[in-house]
Amino acid sequence: MAGSLSDPQVADLLERETRRRDSTLQLLAGETPASPAVRAALTSDLGAKYAEGYPGARYHGGCSVADEVENLAIERAAALFGADYVNVQPLSGSIAGLSVYAAFAQPGDPILALGLRYGGHQTHGSRANFSGRWFAPIHYGVRRSDERIDYTELRDLALLHRPRIIVAGASSHSRSFDFALLRTIADEAEAILWVDAAHLAGLVAGGVVDSPLPHADVVTLSTHKVLQGPRGGMILARDEHRAVLQKAVHPFVQGGPSMNSIAAKAVCLRESGGEGFAQYAAATVTSAQRLGEALTAAGLRVVSGGTDLHLAVVDVSERGLTGIEAQRRLASAGIVVDRAVLPFDSRPVTEGSAIRFGTPCAVLAGLGPDAMGDVADWMTRALAVDVGATQHADIRHEIQLRLGG
């Protein structure tokens, strides 16, 4: 790597990041390494192309190839997900979400979404985010009894407050949403049903979870999570919403799109339609389920009793740990996870009482369902209160051997 860059400081940092990833177990739900073909598209000459506008209606000259690239990405997304309308320009999942707000709501309108403390996302009405400052967020939650979505509460809130948008989506909720029921509730409340499928898109493409497309007005997604694409976002919607969404993305929210990223999205959409991707997607879910079962057998509690997806949240409070402390202990042993909050957690979000794990990177590194017993063993050993730096170093070494490092 160092020889390919004229900047030795950056080259050294890039090498260190590669070594870090190759020598540690990545149990993150929100990222996957892109394929060589996706990375090649990202470094292509399209990165220099300014193509503000849409195919056939650009503000700049020289966009004939850019138009073909964007149309190809749109066609592939429509075919993969079965969408009437596709917009591949959003620079991130959050920007895609901002575009949905811009298309369907006005400042001050009520928005109904899963609360951050129950597994929701900051862009679903957190006061730290534009969505919580520009709109009037109302949050539904989960039942205390089983930590699953409380659809009775959700319906009651929807009929009481008549939100402009009902948001279905989460960052740390491990159970599938009932999209058909949500459609019924949205129709009763005369609301737009927006499914934030940032974490679900790759699983939908792989055919291992139900698609929200038949039920939702609009679906947004991130292309860099299970989907294995470049960092970016995308919008899928019913054709009746085409015009308002086109204008919401450009010119309201964004200027010129990143054409190299759109080319990379086109590549990942093709890759995601193959049998190999379907097998990978299925393995991520099976691996998450088996890891959750193994951690439960070891005495750790998995929120909601398990997972339907590629991620789960694990309560570490009974070990006398906060989420941030558990995250640090695991990192010392070469295991990378996110800290998280429990439903009804009394600790602040910055500490939490839980960790969140995800299995896509582990599966891609060769640690699939059959390896999850070993992964659970490494995790529980690293979290033990009587284990220190020496034992953590031993676990890290075991992981490096399994990863081939």
Beta strands, then each sheet from edge to edge (+ up, - down):
strand 1: 25-26
strand 2: 53-54
strand 3: 57-58
strand 4: 85-87
strand 5: 110-114
strand 6: 136-140
strand 7: 165-168
strand 8: 192-196
strand 9: 218-222
strand 10: 233-237
strand 11: 301-302
strand 12: 311-315
strand 13: 335-336
strand 14: 338-340
strand 15: 354-358
sheet 1: 1+ 13+
sheet 2: 2+ 3-
sheet 3: 4+ 10- 9+ 8+ 7+ 5+ 6+
sheet 4: 11+ 12- 15+ 14-
end
